[in-house]
Amino acid sequence: MNSQTFHLPAVIQTMRGPFLVLTPIVVILGASVSTLMPDTAWFDLTLIIVAALLAHISVNMLNEYSDFHSGLDMATQRTPFSGGSGALPQHPGSASAVLYGALLALALMATIGGYFIWKAGWLVLLYGVTGASIIVLYTRHINRSPLLCLIAPGIGFGLLMVSGTQLVLQHSISDAGIYASLIVFFLVNNLLLLNQFPDIEADRSAGRNHAAIAWGPSVAASLYGLFVAAAAITLLLAVADAVFPVWSALTLVALLPGVVAWRAALQLQGNIGQQPKYLAMNVIMNLLTPAVLAATLIGSR
Protein backbone atom coordinates (compact mmCIF):
# COMPACT_ATOMS: atom_id res chain seq x y z
CA MET A 1 0.00 0.00 0.00
CA ASN A 2 1.26 3.46 -0.92
CA SER A 3 -1.41 6.08 -0.43
CA GLN A 4 -1.07 9.63 -1.72
CA THR A 5 -4.06 10.76 0.33
CA PHE A 6 -4.17 12.01 3.91
CA HIS A 7 -4.38 9.15 6.39
CA LEU A 8 -5.06 10.13 10.00
CA PRO A 9 -3.92 6.83 11.57
CA ALA A 10 -0.55 7.27 9.82
CA VAL A 11 -0.18 10.76 11.29
CA ILE A 12 -0.99 9.42 14.76
CA GLN A 13 1.49 6.59 14.22
CA THR A 14 4.32 9.09 13.69
CA MET A 15 3.76 10.36 17.23
CA ARG A 16 5.28 7.01 18.34
CA GLY A 17 2.78 6.44 21.15
CA PRO A 18 4.53 3.46 22.81
CA PHE A 19 7.68 5.56 23.20
CA LEU A 20 5.83 8.34 25.05
CA VAL A 21 5.53 6.26 28.25
CA LEU A 22 8.92 7.48 29.45
CA THR A 23 7.80 11.11 29.51
CA PRO A 24 5.26 11.06 32.38
CA ILE A 25 7.57 8.77 34.36
CA VAL A 26 10.47 11.25 34.35
CA VAL A 27 8.09 14.14 35.10
CA ILE A 28 6.74 12.24 38.10
CA LEU A 29 10.33 11.67 39.20
CA GLY A 30 10.80 15.45 39.04
CA ALA A 31 7.70 15.89 41.16
CA SER A 32 8.90 13.27 43.66
CA VAL A 33 11.95 15.38 44.53
CA SER A 34 9.79 18.47 45.02
CA THR A 35 8.96 19.07 48.66
CA LEU A 36 7.50 22.58 48.65
CA MET A 37 4.41 21.85 46.60
CA PRO A 38 2.04 24.75 45.79
CA ASP A 39 -1.73 24.58 46.26
CA THR A 40 -2.07 24.12 42.48
CA ALA A 41 0.39 21.21 42.42
CA TRP A 42 -1.91 18.69 40.74
CA PHE A 43 -3.06 21.16 38.10
CA ASP A 44 0.48 22.30 37.42
CA LEU A 45 1.80 18.73 37.35
CA THR A 46 -0.85 17.79 34.80
CA LEU A 47 0.15 20.74 32.63
CA ILE A 48 3.83 19.80 32.93
CA ILE A 49 3.06 16.26 31.76
CA VAL A 50 1.02 17.59 28.84
CA ALA A 51 3.79 20.03 27.84
CA ALA A 52 6.44 17.31 28.09
CA LEU A 53 4.33 14.94 26.00
CA LEU A 54 3.84 17.67 23.39
CA ALA A 55 7.61 18.18 23.25
CA HIS A 56 8.20 14.45 22.83
CA ILE A 57 5.50 14.18 20.15
CA SER A 58 6.92 17.16 18.28
CA VAL A 59 10.45 15.77 18.07
CA ASN A 60 9.12 12.35 17.06
CA MET A 61 7.01 13.77 14.25
CA LEU A 62 9.76 16.06 13.01
CA ASN A 63 12.15 13.11 12.98
CA GLU A 64 9.68 10.99 11.00
CA TYR A 65 9.04 13.82 8.53
CA SER A 66 12.74 14.47 8.00
CA ASP A 67 13.66 10.78 7.66
CA PHE A 68 10.93 10.33 5.05
CA HIS A 69 12.12 13.28 2.94
CA SER A 70 15.78 12.33 3.24
CA GLY A 71 15.08 8.81 2.01
CA LEU A 72 16.34 7.26 5.24
CA ASP A 73 12.99 5.56 5.80
CA MET A 74 13.55 3.54 2.65
CA ALA A 75 17.03 2.37 3.68
CA THR A 76 16.62 1.51 7.34
CA GLN A 77 15.99 -1.96 8.75
CA ARG A 78 13.20 -1.49 11.27
CA THR A 79 13.03 -3.16 14.65
CA PRO A 80 10.33 -2.65 17.30
CA PHE A 81 12.67 -0.10 18.92
CA SER A 82 14.48 1.58 16.02
CA GLY A 83 14.16 2.63 12.41
CA GLY A 84 11.04 4.79 12.64
CA SER A 85 7.37 3.87 12.40
CA GLY A 86 7.28 3.31 8.64
CA ALA A 87 4.01 5.24 8.44
CA LEU A 88 5.02 7.83 5.83
CA PRO A 89 6.53 5.43 3.27
CA GLN A 90 3.13 3.72 3.32
CA HIS A 91 1.14 6.98 3.34
CA PRO A 92 3.29 9.72 1.75
CA GLY A 93 0.25 11.95 1.33
CA SER A 94 0.25 12.45 5.10
CA ALA A 95 3.73 14.02 5.20
CA SER A 96 2.55 17.64 5.31
CA ALA A 97 0.08 16.84 8.08
CA VAL A 98 2.89 15.30 10.12
CA LEU A 99 4.97 18.47 9.75
CA TYR A 100 2.03 20.69 10.72
CA GLY A 101 1.24 18.37 13.64
CA ALA A 102 4.81 18.68 14.90
CA LEU A 103 4.69 22.47 14.70
CA LEU A 104 1.28 22.57 16.40
CA ALA A 105 2.57 20.42 19.25
CA LEU A 106 5.56 22.73 19.61
CA ALA A 107 3.31 25.81 19.66
CA LEU A 108 1.04 24.30 22.31
CA MET A 109 4.07 23.39 24.40
CA ALA A 110 5.29 26.99 24.17
CA THR A 111 1.87 28.25 25.25
CA ILE A 112 1.95 26.14 28.39
CA GLY A 113 5.53 27.26 28.91
CA GLY A 114 4.35 30.86 28.88
CA TYR A 115 2.06 30.10 31.81
CA PHE A 116 4.93 28.62 33.79
CA ILE A 117 7.24 31.54 32.98
CA TRP A 118 4.57 33.84 34.42
CA LYS A 119 4.19 31.65 37.49
CA ALA A 120 7.73 30.42 38.25
CA GLY A 121 10.04 33.02 36.73
CA TRP A 122 12.22 33.68 33.73
CA LEU A 123 14.57 30.75 34.34
CA VAL A 124 11.77 28.59 32.94
CA LEU A 125 12.25 30.45 29.64
CA LEU A 126 15.84 29.21 29.43
CA TYR A 127 14.59 25.65 29.91
CA GLY A 128 11.95 26.16 27.25
CA VAL A 129 14.29 27.68 24.69
CA THR A 130 16.84 24.91 25.24
CA GLY A 131 14.18 22.23 24.87
CA ALA A 132 12.66 23.81 21.77
CA SER A 133 16.12 24.13 20.21
CA ILE A 134 16.77 20.42 20.73
CA ILE A 135 13.40 19.58 19.17
CA VAL A 136 13.92 21.74 16.08
CA LEU A 137 17.62 21.01 15.53
CA TYR A 138 17.82 17.35 16.51
CA THR A 139 17.22 15.55 13.21
CA ARG A 140 18.88 17.89 10.74
CA HIS A 141 21.79 19.22 12.81
CA ILE A 142 22.36 17.51 16.17
CA ASN A 143 22.41 14.09 14.48
CA ARG A 144 25.48 15.21 12.54
CA SER A 145 27.53 15.85 15.69
CA PRO A 146 28.55 12.70 17.60
CA LEU A 147 28.89 14.44 20.96
CA LEU A 148 25.73 16.52 20.72
CA CYS A 149 23.73 13.58 19.44
CA LEU A 150 25.03 11.48 22.32
CA ILE A 151 23.98 13.87 25.08
CA ALA A 152 20.96 15.69 23.62
CA PRO A 153 18.41 13.01 24.68
CA GLY A 154 19.70 13.05 28.25
CA ILE A 155 19.63 16.83 28.35
CA GLY A 156 16.03 16.85 27.18
CA PHE A 157 14.65 14.19 29.49
CA GLY A 158 17.03 14.47 32.43
CA LEU A 159 18.39 17.97 32.82
CA LEU A 160 15.30 19.68 31.42
CA MET A 161 12.26 17.54 32.26
CA VAL A 162 13.27 16.28 35.70
CA SER A 163 14.85 19.43 37.13
CA GLY A 164 12.45 21.62 35.13
CA THR A 165 9.50 19.93 36.83
CA GLN A 166 10.97 20.68 40.23
CA LEU A 167 11.74 24.25 39.19
CA VAL A 168 8.14 24.85 38.16
CA LEU A 169 6.62 23.19 41.22
CA GLN A 170 8.82 24.64 43.97
CA HIS A 171 10.64 27.48 42.12
CA SER A 172 14.05 26.01 42.93
CA ILE A 173 16.17 22.94 42.23
CA SER A 174 17.42 20.85 45.16
CA ASP A 175 20.35 18.47 45.44
CA ALA A 176 17.86 15.62 45.03
CA GLY A 177 16.66 17.19 41.79
CA ILE A 178 20.22 17.43 40.48
CA TYR A 179 21.00 13.81 41.33
CA ALA A 180 17.75 12.57 39.80
CA SER A 181 18.34 14.64 36.67
CA LEU A 182 21.82 13.19 36.22
CA ILE A 183 20.59 9.61 36.58
CA VAL A 184 17.99 10.14 33.86
CA PHE A 185 20.58 12.01 31.77
CA PHE A 186 22.90 9.02 31.67
CA LEU A 187 20.16 6.48 31.03
CA VAL A 188 18.26 8.29 28.28
CA ASN A 189 21.51 8.96 26.44
CA ASN A 190 21.82 5.17 26.39
CA LEU A 191 18.25 4.72 25.21
CA LEU A 192 18.96 6.50 21.93
CA LEU A 193 22.57 5.33 21.65
CA LEU A 194 21.76 1.62 21.56
CA ASN A 195 18.79 2.12 19.24
CA GLN A 196 21.18 3.66 16.71
CA PHE A 197 23.22 0.45 16.39
CA PRO A 198 20.90 -1.31 13.91
CA ASP A 199 20.79 1.80 11.67
CA ILE A 200 24.51 2.55 11.38
CA GLU A 201 24.80 2.02 7.63
CA ALA A 202 21.46 3.60 6.79
CA ASP A 203 22.19 6.62 8.97
CA ARG A 204 25.66 7.02 7.45
CA SER A 205 24.15 7.04 3.93
CA ALA A 206 21.77 9.82 5.00
CA GLY A 207 24.59 12.03 6.32
CA ARG A 208 24.15 11.36 10.02
CA ASN A 209 27.24 11.09 12.19
CA HIS A 210 26.25 9.87 15.64
CA ALA A 211 28.57 8.12 18.08
CA ALA A 212 28.09 4.61 16.67
CA ILE A 213 29.12 5.90 13.23
CA ALA A 214 31.90 8.31 14.19
CA TRP A 215 33.58 6.19 16.85
CA GLY A 216 32.38 2.72 15.88
CA PRO A 217 30.01 0.32 17.66
CA SER A 218 32.74 -1.04 19.95
CA VAL A 219 33.48 2.39 21.43
CA ALA A 220 29.77 3.22 21.51
CA ALA A 221 29.08 0.00 23.44
CA SER A 222 31.79 0.97 25.93
CA LEU A 223 30.16 4.40 26.32
CA TYR A 224 26.88 2.64 27.01
CA GLY A 225 28.52 0.70 29.84
CA LEU A 226 30.08 3.87 31.24
CA PHE A 227 26.70 5.60 31.29
CA VAL A 228 25.10 2.68 33.15
CA ALA A 229 27.96 2.79 35.67
CA ALA A 230 27.65 6.58 35.98
CA ALA A 231 23.93 6.25 36.76
CA ALA A 232 24.68 3.65 39.44
CA ILE A 233 27.46 5.75 40.99
CA THR A 234 25.26 8.86 41.00
CA LEU A 235 22.52 6.92 42.75
CA LEU A 236 24.89 5.58 45.40
CA LEU A 237 26.40 9.03 45.99
CA ALA A 238 22.91 10.45 46.54
CA VAL A 239 22.17 7.70 49.08
CA ALA A 240 25.56 8.15 50.78
CA ASP A 241 24.93 11.91 51.05
CA ALA A 242 21.50 11.19 52.57
CA VAL A 243 19.91 13.12 49.72
CA PHE A 244 18.00 9.97 48.76
CA PRO A 245 16.69 7.55 51.42
CA VAL A 246 18.55 4.31 51.87
CA TRP A 247 15.65 2.49 50.21
CA SER A 248 16.52 4.24 46.97
CA ALA A 249 19.51 1.88 46.65
CA LEU A 250 16.95 -0.73 45.55
CA THR A 251 16.84 1.19 42.28
CA LEU A 252 20.14 -0.49 41.40
CA VAL A 253 18.12 -3.62 40.57
CA ALA A 254 16.36 -1.68 37.82
CA LEU A 255 19.74 -1.07 36.16
CA LEU A 256 20.41 -4.79 35.68
CA PRO A 257 18.58 -5.04 32.31
CA GLY A 258 20.97 -2.35 31.09
CA VAL A 259 23.95 -4.48 32.11
CA VAL A 260 22.51 -7.33 30.01
CA ALA A 261 22.02 -4.95 27.07
CA TRP A 262 25.58 -3.64 27.45
CA ARG A 263 27.11 -7.12 27.33
CA ALA A 264 25.05 -7.87 24.23
CA ALA A 265 26.16 -4.62 22.58
CA LEU A 266 29.81 -5.53 23.15
CA GLN A 267 29.28 -8.93 21.56
CA LEU A 268 26.78 -8.22 18.77
CA GLN A 269 27.62 -4.57 18.03
CA GLY A 270 25.89 -3.55 14.77
CA ASN A 271 24.01 -6.86 14.64
CA ILE A 272 22.16 -6.23 17.89
CA GLY A 273 19.02 -5.36 15.91
CA GLN A 274 18.74 -9.05 15.04
CA GLN A 275 18.21 -9.71 18.75
CA PRO A 276 15.54 -7.12 19.69
CA LYS A 277 15.21 -8.60 23.17
CA TYR A 278 18.41 -6.73 24.07
CA LEU A 279 16.99 -3.46 22.76
CA ALA A 280 13.96 -4.23 24.93
CA MET A 281 16.25 -4.57 27.95
CA ASN A 282 17.49 -1.05 27.28
CA VAL A 283 13.93 0.26 27.24
CA ILE A 284 13.01 -1.64 30.40
CA MET A 285 15.97 -0.11 32.25
CA ASN A 286 14.97 3.39 31.17
CA LEU A 287 11.35 2.97 32.26
CA LEU A 288 11.95 1.00 35.43
CA THR A 289 14.81 3.01 36.94
CA PRO A 290 13.09 6.43 37.26
CA ALA A 291 9.82 4.74 38.23
CA VAL A 292 11.41 2.76 41.07
CA LEU A 293 13.44 5.77 42.21
CA ALA A 294 10.32 7.96 42.27
CA ALA A 295 8.46 5.30 44.25
CA THR A 296 11.22 5.15 46.89
CA LEU A 297 11.26 8.94 47.21
CA ILE A 298 7.49 9.25 47.50
CA GLY A 299 7.29 6.31 49.89
CA SER A 300 9.89 7.83 52.23
CA ARG A 301 7.83 10.92 52.96
C-alpha positions in Angstrom: 0.0 0.0 0.0 1.3 3.5 -0.9 -1.4 6.1 -0.4 -1.1 9.6 -1.7 -4.1 10.8 0.3 -4.2 12.0 3.9 -4.4 9.1 6.4 -5.1 10.1 10.0 -3.9 6.8 11.6 -0.6 7.3 9.8 -0.2 10.8 11.3 -1.0 9.4 14.8 1.5 6.6 14.2 4.3 9.1 13.7 3.8 10.4 17.2 5.3 7.0 18.3 2.8 6.4 21.1 4.5 3.5 22.8 7.7 5.6 23.2 5.8 8.3 25.0 5.5 6.3 28.2 8.9 7.5 29.5 7.8 11.1 29.5 5.3 11.1 32.4 7.6 8.8 34.4 10.5 11.2 34.3 8.1 14.1 35.1 6.7 12.2 38.1 10.3 11.7 39.2 10.8 15.5 39.0 7.7 15.9 41.2 8.9 13.3 43.7 12.0 15.4 44.5 9.8 18.5 45.0 9.0 19.1 48.7 7.5 22.6 48.6 4.4 21.8 46.6 2.0 24.7 45.8 -1.7 24.6 46.3 -2.1 24.1 42.5 0.4 21.2 42.4 -1.9 18.7 40.7 -3.1 21.2 38.1 0.5 22.3 37.4 1.8 18.7 37.3 -0.8 17.8 34.8 0.2 20.7 32.6 3.8 19.8 32.9 3.1 16.3 31.8 1.0 17.6 28.8 3.8 20.0 27.8 6.4 17.3 28.1 4.3 14.9 26.0 3.8 17.7 23.4 7.6 18.2 23.3 8.2 14.5 22.8 5.5 14.2 20.2 6.9 17.2 18.3 10.5 15.8 18.1 9.1 12.3 17.1 7.0 13.8 14.3 9.8 16.1 13.0 12.1 13.1 13.0 9.7 11.0 11.0 9.0 13.8 8.5 12.7 14.5 8.0 13.7 10.8 7.7 10.9 10.3 5.0 12.1 13.3 2.9 15.8 12.3 3.2 15.1 8.8 2.0 16.3 7.3 5.2 13.0 5.6 5.8 13.5 3.5 2.7 17.0 2.4 3.7 16.6 1.5 7.3 16.0 -2.0 8.8 13.2 -1.5 11.3 13.0 -3.2 14.7 10.3 -2.6 17.3 12.7 -0.1 18.9 14.5 1.6 16.0 14.2 2.6 12.4 11.0 4.8 12.6 7.4 3.9 12.4 7.3 3.3 8.6 4.0 5.2 8.4 5.0 7.8 5.8 6.5 5.4 3.3 3.1 3.7 3.3 1.1 7.0 3.3 3.3 9.7 1.7 0.3 11.9 1.3 0.3 12.4 5.1 3.7 14.0 5.2 2.5 17.6 5.3 0.1 16.8 8.1 2.9 15.3 10.1 5.0 18.5 9.8 2.0 20.7 10.7 1.2 18.4 13.6 4.8 18.7 14.9 4.7 22.5 14.7 1.3 22.6 16.4 2.6 20.4 19.3 5.6 22.7 19.6 3.3 25.8 19.7 1.0 24.3 22.3 4.1 23.4 24.4 5.3 27.0 24.2 1.9 28.2 25.2 1.9 26.1 28.4 5.5 27.3 28.9 4.3 30.9 28.9 2.1 30.1 31.8 4.9 28.6 33.8 7.2 31.5 33.0 4.6 33.8 34.4 4.2 31.6 37.5 7.7 30.4 38.2 10.0 33.0 36.7 12.2 33.7 33.7 14.6 30.8 34.3 11.8 28.6 32.9 12.3 30.5 29.6 15.8 29.2 29.4 14.6 25.7 29.9 11.9 26.2 27.3 14.3 27.7 24.7 16.8 24.9 25.2 14.2 22.2 24.9 12.7 23.8 21.8 16.1 24.1 20.2 16.8 20.4 20.7 13.4 19.6 19.2 13.9 21.7 16.1 17.6 21.0 15.5 17.8 17.4 16.5 17.2 15.5 13.2 18.9 17.9 10.7 21.8 19.2 12.8 22.4 17.5 16.2 22.4 14.1 14.5 25.5 15.2 12.5 27.5 15.9 15.7 28.6 12.7 17.6 28.9 14.4 21.0 25.7 16.5 20.7 23.7 13.6 19.4 25.0 11.5 22.3 24.0 13.9 25.1 21.0 15.7 23.6 18.4 13.0 24.7 19.7 13.0 28.3 19.6 16.8 28.3 16.0 16.9 27.2 14.6 14.2 29.5 17.0 14.5 32.4 18.4 18.0 32.8 15.3 19.7 31.4 12.3 17.5 32.3 13.3 16.3 35.7 14.8 19.4 37.1 12.5 21.6 35.1 9.5 19.9 36.8 11.0 20.7 40.2 11.7 24.3 39.2 8.1 24.8 38.2 6.6 23.2 41.2 8.8 24.6 44.0 10.6 27.5 42.1 14.1 26.0 42.9 16.2 22.9 42.2 17.4 20.8 45.2 20.3 18.5 45.4 17.9 15.6 45.0 16.7 17.2 41.8 20.2 17.4 40.5 21.0 13.8 41.3 17.7 12.6 39.8 18.3 14.6 36.7 21.8 13.2 36.2 20.6 9.6 36.6 18.0 10.1 33.9 20.6 12.0 31.8 22.9 9.0 31.7 20.2 6.5 31.0 18.3 8.3 28.3 21.5 9.0 26.4 21.8 5.2 26.4 18.2 4.7 25.2 19.0 6.5 21.9 22.6 5.3 21.7 21.8 1.6 21.6 18.8 2.1 19.2 21.2 3.7 16.7 23.2 0.5 16.4 20.9 -1.3 13.9 20.8 1.8 11.7 24.5 2.5 11.4 24.8 2.0 7.6 21.5 3.6 6.8 22.2 6.6 9.0 25.7 7.0 7.4 24.1 7.0 3.9 21.8 9.8 5.0 24.6 12.0 6.3 24.2 11.4 10.0 27.2 11.1 12.2 26.2 9.9 15.6 28.6 8.1 18.1 28.1 4.6 16.7 29.1 5.9 13.2 31.9 8.3 14.2 33.6 6.2 16.8 32.4 2.7 15.9 30.0 0.3 17.7 32.7 -1.0 19.9 33.5 2.4 21.4 29.8 3.2 21.5 29.1 0.0 23.4 31.8 1.0 25.9 30.2 4.4 26.3 26.9 2.6 27.0 28.5 0.7 29.8 30.1 3.9 31.2 26.7 5.6 31.3 25.1 2.7 33.2 28.0 2.8 35.7 27.7 6.6 36.0 23.9 6.3 36.8 24.7 3.6 39.4 27.5 5.7 41.0 25.3 8.9 41.0 22.5 6.9 42.8 24.9 5.6 45.4 26.4 9.0 46.0 22.9 10.5 46.5 22.2 7.7 49.1 25.6 8.2 50.8 24.9 11.9 51.0 21.5 11.2 52.6 19.9 13.1 49.7 18.0 10.0 48.8 16.7 7.6 51.4 18.6 4.3 51.9 15.7 2.5 50.2 16.5 4.2 47.0 19.5 1.9 46.6 16.9 -0.7 45.6 16.8 1.2 42.3 20.1 -0.5 41.4 18.1 -3.6 40.6 16.4 -1.7 37.8 19.7 -1.1 36.2 20.4 -4.8 35.7 18.6 -5.0 32.3 21.0 -2.3 31.1 23.9 -4.5 32.1 22.5 -7.3 30.0 22.0 -4.9 27.1 25.6 -3.6 27.5 27.1 -7.1 27.3 25.1 -7.9 24.2 26.2 -4.6 22.6 29.8 -5.5 23.2 29.3 -8.9 21.6 26.8 -8.2 18.8 27.6 -4.6 18.0 25.9 -3.6 14.8 24.0 -6.9 14.6 22.2 -6.2 17.9 19.0 -5.4 15.9 18.7 -9.0 15.0 18.2 -9.7 18.7 15.5 -7.1 19.7 15.2 -8.6 23.2 18.4 -6.7 24.1 17.0 -3.5 22.8 14.0 -4.2 24.9 16.3 -4.6 28.0 17.5 -1.1 27.3 13.9 0.3 27.2 13.0 -1.6 30.4 16.0 -0.1 32.3 15.0 3.4 31.2 11.4 3.0 32.3 12.0 1.0 35.4 14.8 3.0 36.9 13.1 6.4 37.3 9.8 4.7 38.2 11.4 2.8 41.1 13.4 5.8 42.2 10.3 8.0 42.3 8.5 5.3 44.3 11.2 5.2 46.9 11.3 8.9 47.2 7.5 9.3 47.5 7.3 6.3 49.9 9.9 7.8 52.2 7.8 10.9 53.0 
